[in-house]
Structures are given as structure tokens and as C-alpha cells.
């Protein structure tokens, strides 16, 4: 996994990231699994 700070992104990368058509419901199940693993 590649991790970057928003401040490290150039304008083109930031625009690509912010233009993604993904909502909270699209990722909620994956996020929930991660939170449950961290909490146990």
C-alpha cells in the first residue's frame, strides 16, 4: 500500500483523488472490518 499526505500530492494527483465517484456506502463494509480487527 502506498501512503501519502495530501500536502505531498501535486495538483493533478489531488484532482484525480477528489474526482473519484466513490461514496461512504461503497467502502463502509471494508472500513468496518478494519476497525473490528484493530479493536480486537
N, C-alpha and C positions, 0 to 999 in steps of 0.2 A: 504494500500500500504506500502511496506517495502522499505525504502530508506537507502542506504549505500554509503559511499565514496569508490571510487576504492581502495584507500590505506587501507581500512578495510577488503578487500576480501583476503581470503587465495588463494594459487596458484590454487587449484582445482576449486574453485568458479570462479576465474578470467578466467581460461581456458574454462569453460563451457559458461560463458558470451560471450567471444570473438569468440567462435566457432559456435554461432547461425547463421543459414542461413536466415537472415532477412536483406533486403535491404531498402533503404530510401523510395522506392515506396510502400513498404509494410506498412509503418507507416505514410506516408505523410498525408493522409486524417484525421487521428486521431489527429496528431500534429496540423494540420490546424484548426480543431475545437477548440482545447485547446487555441491556440493563439487568435482566434477570440473571445472566451469568456473572456479571460484576457484583451483584448483590448477594450472591450465594457463596 
